[in-house]
Structures are given as C-alpha cells and as structure tokens.
C-alpha cells in the first residue's frame, strides 16, 4: 500500500504546498487552488450538532503551529520525552535535518 506522510509543522508553514503535494500524490489536479496559494486561513464551515467550539459558526481559523506546549513544558520533561522518542525523531527526519 502507498501512503504520504504529512507533518503538522510542515502543513502550518506551507498549507498550499502540502495540500498540493497530497493532491499530486493521488493524481488529482490542483486546479482551483491558486487563489489559496498565500492564504493562511481555513473556513471551518458550520457544524450543527456537536464538536470543537471553534467549528460552530461560519468563521475562518488561522493556520498557525501551536507552540504553547513547548513554552510551558519544563526542561526535565522535555528531555524525558526527547529521549523516549529518539527512534521516531530519527524515522521522521527530525534528527537528520530532513525537515520538509
């Protein structure tokens, strides 16, 4: 089976490029995406029943990487997490300078 990995931070930095890459990988034309090229917002639509409160109402949400968890986490906990996730950091290119 084939798949395409998309990293959250890559999408936040370049949503148009990432969506284009996804569409290309499935052989879908990017026609109509050009107006979105420099856009950093998603229209969340209007959910009727339930879900995340940000989805209620017809409003746009800015695409930005959430870094609050990094700022609030203490150094010891960061070290513990980094050590325990080394195999995954390597596999997904974070330790090899393969960031996107």
TIMI-2910 file (N, C-alpha, C, CB; in pm, 1 decimal, decimal comma, always signed):
<rs>
+----------+----------+----------+----------+----------+----------+----------+----------+----------+----------+----------+----------+------+
!      n_x !      n_y !      n_z !     ca_x !     ca_y !     ca_z !      c_x !      c_y !      c_z !     cb_x !     cb_y !     cb_z ! resn !
+----------+----------+----------+----------+----------+----------+----------+----------+----------+----------+----------+----------+------+
!    +84,4 !   -119,0 !     +0,0 !     +0,0 !     +0,0 !     +0,0 !    +88,2 !   +124,3 !     +0,0 !    -95,7 !     +0,4 !   +122,3 !  Unk !
!    +37,6 !   +230,2 !    -56,3 !   +114,2 !   +354,6 !    -60,0 !    +53,3 !   +454,6 !    +37,8 !   +117,6 !   +413,6 !   -203,7 !  Unk !
!   +137,6 !   +543,9 !    +83,3 !    +91,5 !   +645,9 !   +176,1 !   +178,6 !   +768,9 !   +160,9 !    +93,8 !   +594,2 !   +321,8 !  Unk !
!   +134,1 !   +877,9 !   +217,4 !   +208,6 !  +1002,4 !   +216,9 !   +207,2 !  +1056,2 !   +359,0 !   +148,5 !  +1105,6 !   +115,4 !  Unk !
!   +324,9 !  +1075,7 !   +415,3 !   +333,5 !  +1134,0 !   +548,9 !   +329,0 !  +1285,1 !   +537,3 !   +462,5 !  +1088,4 !   +621,9 !  Unk !
!   +248,4 !  +1346,0 !   +622,0 !   +239,4 !  +1491,8 !   +627,5 !   +264,0 !  +1532,5 !   +771,1 !   +100,5 !  +1544,3 !   +576,1 !  Unk !
!   +366,8 !  +1613,7 !   +790,3 !   +395,6 !  +1660,4 !   +925,1 !   +317,3 !  +1788,0 !   +953,9 !   +546,8 !  +1684,3 !   +943,3 !  Unk !
!   +265,5 !  +1792,7 !  +1073,7 !   +184,6 !  +1904,8 !  +1120,0 !   +254,8 !  +2038,0 !  +1098,0 !   +151,1 !  +1887,8 !  +1267,0 !  Unk !
!   +382,0 !  +2046,7 !  +1138,4 !   +453,2 !  +2174,4 !  +1128,0 !   +478,6 !  +2214,4 !   +982,9 !   +585,4 !  +2166,6 !  +1202,9 !  Unk !
!   +494,3 !  +2116,8 !   +893,7 !   +509,5 !  +2148,5 !   +751,4 !   +379,6 !  +2207,0 !   +696,5 !   +549,9 !  +2022,2 !   +671,2 !  Unk !
!   +266,7 !  +2147,7 !   +735,5 !   +136,9 !  +2199,8 !   +692,3 !   +115,3 !  +2341,6 !   +743,4 !    +23,7 !  +2108,6 !   +740,8 !  Unk !
!   +151,6 !  +2367,3 !   +869,3 !   +132,6 !  +2500,3 !   +926,1 !   +217,6 !  +2604,7 !   +854,8 !   +165,7 !  +2499,1 !  +1074,5 !  Unk !
!   +339,7 !  +2567,3 !   +816,5 !   +429,5 !  +2660,4 !   +747,2 !   +387,1 !  +2685,5 !   +603,4 !   +571,2 !  +2607,2 !   +749,6 !  Unk !
!   +340,3 !  +2580,8 !   +534,9 !   +311,8 !  +2590,8 !   +391,2 !   +188,0 !  +2509,8 !   +354,2 !   +432,4 !  +2542,8 !   +309,0 !  Unk !
!    +70,2 !  +2554,5 !   +397,4 !    -50,2 !  +2474,9 !   +371,0 !    -74,2 !  +2449,9 !   +222,2 !   -170,9 !  +2543,9 !   +430,1 !  Unk !
!    -54,1 !  +2550,1 !   +139,4 !    -78,0 !  +2533,9 !     -4,4 !    +12,9 !  +2427,4 !    -64,1 !    -57,2 !  +2666,9 !    -77,3 !  Unk !
!   +141,2 !  +2432,4 !    -29,8 !   +235,8 !  +2335,6 !    -84,6 !   +203,2 !  +2193,7 !    -37,7 !   +378,9 !  +2372,6 !    -44,4 !  Unk !
!   +167,1 !  +2179,5 !    +89,4 !   +137,0 !  +2046,7 !   +143,3 !    +10,1 !  +1989,8 !    +79,0 !   +120,9 !  +2053,0 !   +296,9 !  Unk !
!    -92,9 !  +2072,1 !    +67,2 !   -216,7 !  +2024,7 !     +4,0 !   -190,1 !  +1990,8 !   -142,4 !   -329,3 !  +2131,6 !    +15,3 !  Unk !
!   -110,4 !  +2071,0 !   -210,2 !    -74,0 !  +2042,3 !   -349,4 !     -1,7 !  +1908,6 !   -360,4 !    +14,1 !  +2154,5 !   -406,2 !  Unk !
!    +90,2 !  +1883,8 !   -267,2 !   +164,7 !  +1757,2 !   -266,2 !    +70,1 !  +1638,6 !   -244,9 !   +273,2 !  +1759,2 !   -155,9 !  Unk !
!    -25,5 !  +1655,3 !   -156,2 !   -123,8 !  +1549,3 !   -130,1 !   -204,9 !  +1520,9 !   -256,3 !   -218,0 !  +1589,0 !    -13,3 !  Unk !
!   -256,4 !  +1626,3 !   -317,7 !   -336,8 !  +1609,0 !   -438,2 !   -255,8 !  +1544,1 !   -550,4 !   -392,0 !  +1743,8 !   -484,6 !  Unk !
!   -131,4 !  +1591,3 !   -568,2 !    -45,3 !  +1533,8 !   -671,5 !    -19,6 !  +1385,3 !   -647,3 !    +87,1 !  +1609,2 !   -677,4 !  Unk !
!     -2,4 !  +1347,5 !   -521,2 !    +27,4 !  +1207,2 !   -490,4 !    -89,0 !  +1115,5 !   -525,1 !    +62,4 !  +1192,1 !   -343,1 !  Unk !
!   -210,9 !  +1170,1 !   -527,0 !   -328,6 !  +1091,7 !   -562,8 !   -370,7 !  +1113,8 !   -707,8 !   -443,6 !  +1125,9 !   -470,3 !  Unk !
!   -289,7 !  +1192,6 !   -780,2 !   -320,2 !  +1218,6 !   -920,3 !   -436,8 !  +1312,5 !   -941,1 !   -348,0 !  +1091,1 !   -989,5 !  Unk !
!   -464,6 !  +1395,9 !   -841,9 !   -574,6 !  +1491,5 !   -851,6 !   -518,1 !  +1626,6 !   -892,9 !   -652,3 !  +1502,3 !   -716,6 !  Unk !
!   -580,2 !  +1689,1 !   -990,0 !   -532,8 !  +1819,0 !  -1038,2 !   -549,3 !  +1925,9 !   -930,6 !   -608,4 !  +1860,1 !  -1165,9 !  Unk !
!   -455,2 !  +2020,7 !   -929,7 !   -461,6 !  +2129,7 !   -831,8 !   -543,4 !  +2246,3 !   -884,1 !   -321,2 !  +2177,1 !   -795,5 !  Unk !
!   -612,8 !  +2228,7 !   -992,6 !   -691,7 !  +2337,5 !  -1050,0 !   -782,9 !  +2398,2 !   -944,6 !   -774,3 !  +2287,5 !  -1169,6 !  Unk !
!   -785,5 !  +2528,5 !   -941,1 !   -871,1 !  +2598,0 !   -846,4 !   -804,8 !  +2628,1 !   -713,3 !   -992,9 !  +2518,3 !   -822,8 !  Unk !
!   -685,6 !  +2575,7 !   -690,3 !   -616,9 !  +2601,3 !   -563,3 !   -535,2 !  +2730,0 !   -564,2 !   -526,6 !  +2485,4 !   -530,0 !  Unk !
!   -503,4 !  +2782,6 !   -680,4 !   -416,8 !  +2901,0 !   -689,4 !   -463,4 !  +3017,1 !   -601,1 !   -409,5 !  +2947,6 !   -833,0 !  Unk !
!   -594,1 !  +3046,4 !   -592,7 !   -635,8 !  +3157,1 !   -504,2 !   -598,5 !  +3133,8 !   -357,5 !   -786,4 !  +3177,8 !   -514,8 !  Unk !
!   -573,0 !  +3008,3 !   -322,2 !   -538,9 !  +2975,2 !   -183,2 !   -388,4 !  +2981,2 !   -157,8 !   -591,0 !  +2836,3 !   -148,3 !  Unk !
!   -310,5 !  +3011,0 !   -261,2 !   -165,2 !  +2999,7 !   -252,1 !   -105,9 !  +3075,9 !   -133,4 !   -102,8 !  +3049,4 !   -379,5 !  Unk !
!   -150,8 !  +3196,1 !   -108,0 !    -94,8 !  +3276,2 !     +1,1 !   -190,5 !  +3287,4 !   +119,2 !    -59,2 !  +3415,0 !    -49,0 !  Unk !
!   -290,5 !  +3205,3 !   +121,1 !   -390,9 !  +3211,0 !   +227,0 !   -348,2 !  +3125,2 !   +345,5 !   -528,0 !  +3164,9 !   +174,3 !  Unk !
!   -362,4 !  +3176,9 !   +464,5 !   -324,2 !  +3104,1 !   +586,3 !   -445,9 !  +3082,5 !   +676,5 !   -213,7 !  +3181,0 !   +663,1 !  Unk !
!   -564,9 !  +3070,4 !   +616,6 !   -686,4 !  +3052,5 !   +693,5 !   -767,4 !  +2936,7 !   +636,7 !   -769,6 !  +3181,6 !   +694,4 !  Unk !
!   -842,2 !  +2869,6 !   +722,6 !   -936,6 !  +2766,7 !   +681,0 !  -1076,2 !  +2812,5 !   +718,6 !   -903,2 !  +2629,1 !   +746,0 !  Unk !
!  -1171,1 !  +2792,4 !   +628,9 !  -1309,3 !  +2818,9 !   +663,3 !  -1362,4 !  +2694,7 !   +732,9 !  -1394,8 !  +2855,7 !   +537,0 !  Unk !
!  -1402,0 !  +2709,0 !   +855,5 !  -1440,5 !  +2593,6 !   +936,3 !  -1582,6 !  +2546,2 !   +909,2 !  -1426,0 !  +2626,7 !  +1081,7 !  Unk !
!  -1656,5 !  +2616,8 !   +825,5 !  -1792,4 !  +2572,1 !   +795,1 !  -1883,5 !  +2591,4 !   +914,4 !  -1792,8 !  +2425,6 !   +752,2 !  Unk !
!  -1991,7 !  +2520,0 !   +916,5 !  -2089,0 !  +2536,1 !  +1024,4 !  -2134,9 !  +2398,0 !  +1070,7 !  -2210,5 !  +2622,6 !   +978,1 !  Unk !
!  -2091,8 !  +2356,3 !  +1189,3 !  -2134,5 !  +2228,9 !  +1245,7 !  -2264,4 !  +2250,5 !  +1321,7 !  -2024,9 !  +2168,6 !  +1338,4 !  Unk !
!  -2358,0 !  +2160,1 !  +1302,8 !  -2490,7 !  +2176,8 !  +1359,8 !  -2505,0 !  +2109,7 !  +1496,2 !  -2593,9 !  +2122,0 !  +1265,2 !  Unk !
!  -2446,8 !  +1988,3 !  +1513,6 !  -2476,6 !  +1910,8 !  +1633,8 !  -2374,9 !  +1926,0 !  +1745,7 !  -2487,3 !  +1768,0 !  +1598,2 !  Unk !
!  -2248,8 !  +1889,0 !  +1721,7 !  -2150,4 !  +1897,8 !  +1828,4 !  -2011,3 !  +1901,5 !  +1769,2 !  -2164,3 !  +1780,5 !  +1925,9 !  Unk !
!  -1912,2 !  +1914,5 !  +1857,0 !  -1773,7 !  +1917,1 !  +1812,2 !  -1697,2 !  +2027,4 !  +1881,3 !  -1766,3 !  +1934,8 !  +1661,6 !  Unk !
!  -1578,5 !  +2051,9 !  +1832,0 !  -1493,5 !  +2156,6 !  +1886,4 !  -1564,9 !  +2291,2 !  +1873,1 !  -1355,8 !  +2159,3 !  +1814,1 !  Unk !
!  -1568,5 !  +2373,2 !  +1979,5 !  -1639,0 !  +2501,7 !  +1975,0 !  -1592,0 !  +2593,1 !  +1861,7 !  -1622,1 !  +2573,1 !  +2106,4 !  Unk !
!  -1467,0 !  +2581,0 !  +1819,2 !  -1418,2 !  +2667,4 !  +1712,1 !  -1492,1 !  +2639,2 !  +1581,1 !  -1267,0 !  +2648,4 !  +1692,8 !  Unk !
!  -1554,8 !  +2523,4 !  +1571,0 !  -1624,5 !  +2485,3 !  +1448,4 !  -1766,3 !  +2538,8 !  +1441,8 !  -1627,1 !  +2336,0 !  +1435,4 !  Unk !
!  -1815,9 !  +2596,5 !  +1550,0 !  -1951,4 !  +2650,0 !  +1547,2 !  -1948,5 !  +2788,9 !  +1487,1 !  -2013,6 !  +2652,7 !  +1688,6 !  Unk !
!  -2039,0 !  +2814,5 !  +1397,7 !  -2040,7 !  +2941,9 !  +1327,8 !  -1958,6 !  +2929,0 !  +1200,7 !  -1986,4 !  +3055,9 !  +1417,6 !  Unk !
!  -1979,9 !  +3017,3 !  +1110,7 !  -1912,6 !  +3012,0 !   +981,7 !  -1797,7 !  +3112,4 !   +984,4 !  -2011,9 !  +3042,1 !   +864,1 !  Unk !
!  -1685,1 !  +3072,9 !  +1041,1 !  -1572,9 !  +3165,3 !  +1054,4 !  -1443,9 !  +3101,1 !  +1005,7 !  -1557,6 !  +3210,6 !  +1199,8 !  Unk !
!  -1346,1 !  +3186,1 !   +983,8 !  -1216,3 !  +3137,7 !   +939,9 !  -1124,6 !  +3119,6 !  +1059,5 !  -1153,8 !  +3233,8 !   +838,1 !  Unk !
!  -1038,2 !  +3018,9 !  +1048,4 !   -940,9 !  +2992,0 !  +1153,5 !   -802,0 !  +3003,5 !  +1092,1 !   -963,3 !  +2850,6 !  +1218,0 !  Unk !
!   -715,3 !  +3080,7 !  +1156,2 !   -580,0 !  +3098,5 !  +1106,8 !   -498,9 !  +2970,6 !  +1127,7 !   -512,2 !  +3217,5 !  +1176,7 !  Unk !
!   -421,0 !  +2934,4 !  +1026,5 !   -335,8 !  +2815,5 !  +1034,1 !   -201,8 !  +2858,2 !  +1093,4 !   -316,9 !  +2748,3 !   +892,2 !  Unk !
!   -179,2 !  +2822,5 !  +1218,1 !    -53,1 !  +2851,7 !  +1285,6 !    -14,3 !  +2732,2 !  +1371,6 !    -64,1 !  +2980,7 !  +1372,0 !  Unk !
!   +114,4 !  +2706,9 !  +1378,8 !   +163,8 !  +2597,2 !  +1460,1 !   +145,5 !  +2631,1 !  +1607,6 !   +312,1 !  +2567,6 !  +1428,5 !  Unk !
!    +89,8 !  +2539,7 !  +1683,7 !    +69,8 !  +2558,7 !  +1827,0 !   +199,5 !  +2523,3 !  +1899,2 !    -49,3 !  +2472,0 !  +1879,7 !  Unk !
!   +264,9 !  +2622,7 !  +1954,1 !   +392,4 !  +2601,2 !  +2023,5 !   +381,7 !  +2624,4 !  +2173,8 !   +498,7 !  +2692,4 !  +1965,8 !  Unk !
!   +260,1 !  +2648,0 !  +2220,6 !   +241,1 !  +2676,6 !  +2363,0 !   +292,4 !  +2562,7 !  +2450,7 !    +93,3 !  +2702,1 !  +2392,3 !  Unk !
!   +271,2 !  +2438,6 !  +2410,0 !   +314,5 !  +2324,1 !  +2489,5 !   +466,3 !  +2323,8 !  +2507,0 !   +268,6 !  +2193,4 !  +2424,1 !  Unk !
!   +539,6 !  +2370,5 !  +2405,6 !   +685,7 !  +2375,9 !  +2416,4 !   +729,0 !  +2482,3 !  +2517,1 !   +748,7 !  +2404,4 !  +2278,9 !  Unk !
!   +659,9 !  +2594,2 !  +2515,5 !   +695,8 !  +2702,9 !  +2607,5 !   +664,4 !  +2667,4 !  +2752,6 !   +622,2 !  +2831,1 !  +2568,8 !  Unk !
!   +557,5 !  +2593,8 !  +2773,7 !   +512,4 !  +2564,7 !  +2910,1 !   +575,6 !  +2439,4 !  +2971,6 !   +363,4 !  +2549,6 !  +2910,7 !  Unk !
!   +633,3 !  +2353,3 !  +2889,8 !   +689,2 !  +2229,1 !  +2942,0 !   +824,0 !  +2255,0 !  +3009,6 !   +704,7 !  +2125,4 !  +2829,2 !  Unk !
!   +845,0 !  +2196,5 !  +3127,3 !   +972,5 !  +2217,0 !  +3195,6 !  +1083,7 !  +2136,3 !  +3127,3 !   +960,9 !  +2177,1 !  +3344,7 !  Unk !
!  +1207,8 !  +2176,1 !  +3152,2 !  +1323,1 !  +2118,0 !  +3082,0 !  +1339,0 !  +1967,8 !  +3106,7 !  +1449,8 !  +2189,4 !  +3124,5 !  Unk !
!  +1319,1 !  +1924,7 !  +3229,7 !  +1333,1 !  +1781,7 !  +3261,3 !  +1233,3 !  +1699,2 !  +3180,1 !  +1312,1 !  +1756,8 !  +3413,1 !  Unk !
!  +1110,7 !  +1744,1 !  +3173,7 !  +1007,5 !  +1671,2 !  +3098,3 !  +1042,2 !  +1669,4 !  +2948,9 !   +867,5 !  +1736,0 !  +3120,4 !  Unk !
!  +1091,7 !  +1781,7 !  +2894,2 !  +1132,6 !  +1786,9 !  +2753,3 !  +1241,6 !  +1683,3 !  +2725,4 !  +1182,7 !  +1928,7 !  +2716,3 !  Unk !
!  +1339,3 !  +1673,9 !  +2814,3 !  +1449,0 !  +1578,5 !  +2797,4 !  +1395,4 !  +1435,5 !  +2801,5 !  +1556,7 !  +1599,0 !  +2906,8 !  Unk !
!  +1306,4 !  +1407,2 !  +2897,2 !  +1247,3 !  +1273,4 !  +2908,2 !  +1174,7 !  +1234,7 !  +2779,3 !  +1150,1 !  +1267,4 !  +3027,5 !  Unk !
!  +1098,5 !  +1326,7 !  +2726,3 !  +1021,6 !  +1298,5 !  +2604,9 !  +1114,3 !  +1280,1 !  +2485,3 !   +921,1 !  +1411,6 !  +2577,2 !  Unk !
!  +1214,0 !  +1366,5 !  +2472,1 !  +1306,6 !  +1355,6 !  +2359,3 !  +1381,7 !  +1222,3 !  +2361,9 !  +1406,3 !  +1472,2 !  +2361,0 !  Unk !
!  +1426,9 !  +1181,7 !  +2479,5 !  +1499,3 !  +1054,3 !  +2490,9 !  +1407,0 !   +937,1 !  +2455,4 !  +1556,3 !  +1036,5 !  +2634,5 !  Unk !
!  +1285,2 !   +940,0 !  +2505,8 !  +1194,1 !   +827,1 !  +2481,4 !  +1142,3 !   +822,1 !  +2337,6 !  +1076,6 !   +834,7 !  +2576,7 !  Unk !
!  +1156,1 !   +930,7 !  +2263,3 !  +1104,6 !   +932,9 !  +2126,0 !  +1214,9 !   +936,1 !  +2019,8 !  +1014,5 !  +1052,5 !  +2107,8 !  Unk !
!  +1340,2 !   +912,8 !  +2059,5 !  +1452,3 !   +918,0 !  +1964,5 !  +1427,8 !   +833,0 !  +1839,0 !  +1580,1 !   +871,5 !  +2033,2 !  Unk !
!  +1379,0 !   +709,5 !  +1849,9 !  +1357,6 !   +631,7 !  +1726,1 !  +1260,7 !   +700,3 !  +1628,9 !  +1304,3 !   +492,6 !  +1760,8 !  Unk !
!  +1157,9 !   +761,6 !  +1682,6 !  +1059,6 !   +829,1 !  +1597,5 !  +1115,1 !   +960,2 !  +1542,3 !   +930,4 !   +855,6 !  +1675,9 !  Unk !
!  +1190,3 !  +1031,7 !  +1623,4 !  +1253,2 !  +1155,2 !  +1576,3 !  +1346,3 !  +1124,3 !  +1458,9 !  +1331,6 !  +1224,6 !  +1691,4 !  Unk !
!  +1418,4 !  +1014,3 !  +1467,6 !  +1507,8 !   +973,1 !  +1358,8 !  +1426,7 !   +931,1 !  +1235,4 !  +1599,4 !   +856,8 !  +1405,1 !  Unk !
!  +1327,5 !   +846,7 !  +1259,8 !  +1247,6 !   +793,8 !  +1147,8 !  +1181,5 !   +903,9 !  +1065,9 !  +1140,9 !   +699,2 !  +1200,0 !  Unk !
!  +1131,5 !  +1006,9 !  +1132,0 !  +1059,1 !  +1112,4 !  +1062,2 !  +1145,6 !  +1233,0 !  +1026,9 !   +943,9 !  +1157,1 !  +1145,6 !  Unk !
!  +1278,0 !  +1217,8 !  +1038,6 !  +1369,6 !  +1317,6 !   +986,3 !  +1404,9 !  +1433,0 !  +1076,2 !  +1314,9 !  +1370,6 !   +866,9 !  Unk !
!  +1361,4 !  +1431,4 !  +1199,8 !  +1390,6 !  +1544,3 !  +1288,4 !  +1534,1 !  +1546,3 !  +1334,1 !  +1300,6 !  +1540,9 !  +1408,2 !  Unk !
!  +1600,6 !  +1433,9 !  +1337,8 !  +1740,5 !  +1428,3 !  +1381,3 !  +1838,5 !  +1432,9 !  +1264,6 !  +1764,3 !  +1302,7 !  +1462,2 !  Unk !
!  +1786,0 !  +1420,2 !  +1144,5 !  +1872,2 !  +1416,0 !  +1026,4 !  +1869,5 !  +1545,8 !   +947,1 !  +1831,4 !  +1301,9 !   +937,0 !  Unk !
!  +1807,8 !  +1648,8 !  +1000,4 !  +1798,2 !  +1774,6 !   +928,4 !  +1708,6 !  +1763,4 !   +806,0 !  +1935,6 !  +1821,4 !   +887,5 !  Unk !
!  +1619,4 !  +1666,5 !   +809,0 !  +1532,4 !  +1637,3 !   +695,3 !  +1394,7 !  +1698,3 !   +721,5 !  +1521,5 !  +1483,3 !   +671,0 !  Unk !
!  +1390,1 !  +1828,3 !   +739,9 !  +1268,6 !  +1895,1 !   +785,9 !  +1181,4 !  +1945,3 !   +671,8 !  +1304,7 !  +2010,0 !   +875,3 !  Unk !
!  +1132,3 !  +1859,1 !   +591,8 !  +1035,8 !  +1902,9 !   +491,7 !  +1080,9 !  +1880,6 !   +359,7 !  +1003,2 !  +2040,4 !   +505,1 !  Unk !
+----------+----------+----------+----------+----------+----------+----------+----------+----------+----------+----------+----------+------+
</rs>
